[in-house]
Amino acid sequence: VNALAGVCCTVVFGACVLWMPGWDLRLMDCGAYFMAGMDEAELDEQVRTTKTLRRIEDEGALVTATRWQRDTALVINGKRVASSNLLDLRTQYFLGIIPGILHPDPKSVYVLGLGMGTTCGSCAQYASEVRCVEISQAVIDIQDVFSDVNYGVADLPNVTIVKGDGRHDLLTRKDTYDVITADPIHPWTNGGAYLYSRQYYELCSRRLNPQGIMCQWLPLYELR
């Protein structure tokens, strides 16, 4: 009897899995869970008008390149983290450009997080050596979609892109840099809070050359 019950349960479970509707990946890419203030009609319109350029999944994230209206965007687990919108680009570029302007002679740069590659690409315009560490292989693999705004960063000879945890990489390697910066990373994202800790700032201080500069984005509009 127990064996028969077990077989029946297995069959029922298998049937449920087979007949269960699949995930709507386009809906996931639009970040319905994040856009709490958007009503159903607005969400449906955004799903309908958003074009998926490429979608890659790795062990830690669903990474999608999308186009909505005139903007290309990088979406990670449904959250739009970077885009070609002018306001976003300004932030992304400035995180690389401003420390380069303030430093008297920046030759080596460390970039934590790749994003769309715009921060890393902007650093590569003045530094002879740029090391960028990105935790998601899917983000690394999707870079060519954004080559029109990231200077073709994946193919630049002075840029090394490594898969790994940026904070751990900075901790375990003893190299020092003229500039340490990071792609815009929200403190509330998984693992992001570590990058806003005293320990991280002290680590960056130890990895800076004399006259070195550390730059970081702070989302004041989300801090309450």
C-alpha positions as CSV (number, residue, x, y, z in Angstrom):
1,V,0.0,0.0,0.0
2,N,2.8,2.4,0.9
3,A,4.6,1.7,-2.3
4,L,1.4,2.2,-4.3
5,A,0.8,5.5,-2.5
6,G,4.4,6.6,-3.3
7,V,4.0,5.8,-7.0
8,C,0.7,7.7,-7.1
9,C,2.2,10.8,-5.4
10,T,5.2,10.7,-7.9
11,V,2.9,10.5,-10.9
12,V,0.7,13.4,-9.6
13,F,3.7,15.5,-8.8
14,G,5.2,14.8,-12.3
15,A,1.9,15.7,-14.0
16,C,1.7,19.0,-12.1
17,V,5.3,19.9,-13.1
18,L,4.6,19.1,-16.8
19,W,1.3,21.1,-16.9
20,M,2.5,24.0,-14.8
21,P,2.7,27.2,-16.9
22,G,6.3,28.4,-17.4
23,W,7.7,31.5,-15.9
24,D,7.1,34.7,-17.9
25,L,10.7,35.8,-18.3
26,R,9.6,39.1,-19.9
27,L,7.6,40.0,-16.8
28,M,10.6,39.0,-14.6
29,D,12.8,41.3,-16.6
30,C,10.5,44.2,-16.0
31,G,11.0,44.0,-12.3
32,A,7.4,43.7,-11.3
33,Y,8.5,43.0,-7.7
34,F,10.5,46.2,-7.6
35,M,8.1,48.5,-9.3
36,A,5.5,48.5,-6.6
37,G,3.9,51.8,-7.6
38,M,3.2,50.6,-11.2
39,D,-0.4,49.5,-11.8
40,E,-1.2,46.5,-13.9
41,A,-2.0,48.4,-17.1
42,E,1.4,50.2,-16.9
43,L,3.2,47.0,-16.3
44,D,1.5,45.2,-19.2
45,E,2.5,48.1,-21.5
46,Q,6.1,48.0,-20.3
47,V,6.3,44.2,-20.9
48,R,4.7,44.6,-24.3
49,T,7.1,47.4,-25.4
50,T,10.3,46.0,-23.9
51,K,12.5,44.2,-26.4
52,T,14.9,41.4,-25.1
53,L,18.2,41.7,-26.8
54,R,19.9,38.8,-25.0
55,R,19.3,36.8,-21.9
56,I,22.0,34.7,-20.0
57,E,21.6,32.8,-16.8
58,D,24.5,31.7,-14.6
59,E,24.6,30.1,-11.1
60,G,23.7,33.4,-9.4
61,A,21.7,35.6,-11.6
62,L,19.3,35.9,-14.6
63,V,21.0,38.6,-16.7
64,T,19.2,40.3,-19.5
65,A,20.0,43.1,-22.0
66,T,16.8,44.9,-22.9
67,R,15.7,47.9,-25.0
68,W,12.8,50.0,-23.9
69,Q,12.0,53.1,-26.0
70,R,15.4,54.5,-26.8
71,D,17.3,53.1,-23.8
72,T,19.4,49.9,-23.6
73,A,19.5,48.4,-20.1
74,L,21.2,45.8,-18.1
75,V,18.7,43.9,-15.9
76,I,19.8,41.5,-13.2
77,N,17.2,39.3,-11.5
78,G,14.5,41.8,-12.7
79,K,16.3,44.9,-11.4
80,R,17.4,47.4,-13.9
81,V,20.9,48.2,-12.7
82,A,22.4,50.2,-15.5
83,S,21.2,51.8,-18.7
84,S,22.1,54.1,-21.7
85,N,19.7,56.7,-20.3
86,L,21.6,60.0,-20.1
87,L,21.2,60.3,-16.3
88,D,22.4,56.8,-15.7
89,L,25.3,57.1,-18.2
90,R,26.4,60.3,-16.4
91,T,26.7,58.5,-13.1
92,Q,28.4,55.5,-14.6
93,Y,31.0,57.5,-16.5
94,F,31.7,59.9,-13.7
95,L,32.6,57.1,-11.3
96,G,35.6,56.5,-13.6
97,I,36.3,60.0,-14.9
98,I,36.2,62.1,-11.7
99,P,38.9,60.2,-9.8
100,G,41.0,60.2,-12.9
101,I,40.7,64.0,-13.1
102,L,41.5,64.5,-9.4
103,H,44.6,62.2,-9.4
104,P,47.8,63.9,-10.7
105,D,48.9,60.9,-12.8
106,P,46.6,57.8,-12.7
107,K,48.2,54.8,-14.3
108,S,46.5,51.8,-12.5
109,V,42.8,51.5,-11.6
110,Y,40.8,48.9,-9.8
111,V,37.1,48.6,-10.6
112,L,34.7,46.6,-8.5
113,G,31.8,45.4,-10.5
114,L,31.4,45.5,-14.3
115,G,27.8,46.4,-14.9
116,M,27.4,47.7,-18.5
117,G,31.1,48.2,-18.6
118,T,30.8,52.0,-18.8
119,T,32.7,52.8,-15.5
120,C,35.4,50.4,-16.4
121,G,35.6,51.7,-20.0
122,S,35.9,55.3,-18.9
123,C,38.8,54.4,-16.6
124,A,40.5,52.7,-19.6
125,Q,40.6,56.0,-21.5
126,Y,43.3,57.4,-19.2
127,A,44.9,54.5,-17.2
128,S,47.5,52.1,-18.7
129,E,46.2,49.2,-16.5
130,V,42.6,48.5,-15.4
131,R,41.6,45.5,-13.4
132,C,37.9,44.9,-13.1
133,V,36.4,42.1,-11.0
134,E,32.8,41.0,-11.6
135,I,31.0,38.3,-9.6
136,S,28.7,37.2,-12.4
137,Q,30.0,35.4,-15.5
138,A,26.7,36.2,-17.3
139,V,27.4,40.0,-16.9
140,I,30.9,39.5,-18.4
141,D,29.5,37.5,-21.3
142,I,26.8,40.1,-22.2
143,Q,29.2,43.0,-22.5
144,D,29.3,43.2,-26.3
145,V,25.6,44.2,-26.4
146,F,26.7,47.5,-24.7
147,S,29.8,48.1,-26.8
148,D,28.4,51.4,-28.2
149,V,28.5,53.0,-24.7
150,N,31.3,51.1,-22.9
151,Y,34.1,51.7,-25.4
152,G,34.2,48.0,-26.3
153,V,35.7,47.3,-22.9
154,A,35.8,43.5,-23.2
155,D,38.4,43.9,-26.0
156,L,40.5,46.7,-24.7
157,P,44.2,45.6,-24.3
158,N,44.7,47.6,-21.1
159,V,41.7,46.1,-19.3
160,T,41.7,42.8,-17.4
161,I,38.2,41.5,-16.5
162,V,38.2,38.7,-13.9
163,K,35.2,36.7,-12.5
164,G,35.2,36.8,-8.8
165,D,34.2,38.6,-5.6
166,G,35.7,42.0,-5.9
167,R,36.1,42.7,-2.2
168,H,37.7,39.3,-1.6
169,D,40.0,39.8,-4.6
170,L,41.1,43.2,-3.2
171,L,41.7,41.6,0.2
172,T,43.8,38.6,-0.9
173,R,45.9,40.3,-3.6
174,K,48.6,42.7,-2.5
175,D,48.6,44.9,-5.6
176,T,48.1,48.7,-5.1
177,Y,46.4,51.2,-7.3
178,D,46.2,54.9,-8.1
179,V,42.4,54.7,-8.3
180,I,39.9,52.3,-6.7
181,T,36.3,52.8,-7.9
182,A,33.2,50.7,-8.3
183,D,30.2,50.4,-10.6
184,P,27.0,51.8,-9.0
185,I,26.0,49.1,-6.4
186,H,22.9,49.5,-4.2
187,P,23.6,48.8,-0.4
188,W,20.5,46.7,-0.2
189,T,21.4,44.2,-2.9
190,N,22.8,40.8,-1.9
191,G,26.3,41.4,-0.7
192,G,26.2,45.1,-1.4
193,A,26.3,46.2,2.2
194,Y,29.8,45.0,2.6
195,L,31.0,47.7,0.2
196,Y,29.6,50.4,2.5
197,S,31.4,49.2,5.7
198,R,34.3,50.7,7.6
199,Q,36.3,47.5,7.0
200,Y,35.9,47.9,3.2
201,Y,37.1,51.5,3.3
202,E,40.1,50.6,5.4
203,L,40.9,47.8,2.9
204,C,40.7,50.3,0.0
205,S,43.0,52.6,1.9
206,R,45.6,49.9,2.3
207,R,45.4,49.1,-1.5
208,L,46.0,52.7,-2.6
209,N,49.3,54.1,-3.8
210,P,50.5,57.4,-2.4
211,Q,48.1,60.2,-3.5
212,G,45.6,57.4,-4.5
213,I,41.9,58.1,-4.7
214,M,39.0,55.9,-3.8
215,C,35.6,56.8,-5.4
216,Q,32.2,55.3,-4.5
217,W,28.6,56.0,-5.5
218,L,26.1,56.7,-2.7
219,P,22.4,56.5,-3.5
220,L,21.2,59.3,-1.2
221,Y,17.7,59.1,-2.8
222,E,17.2,55.7,-1.3
223,L,18.7,56.3,2.1
224,R,16.0,57.1,4.7
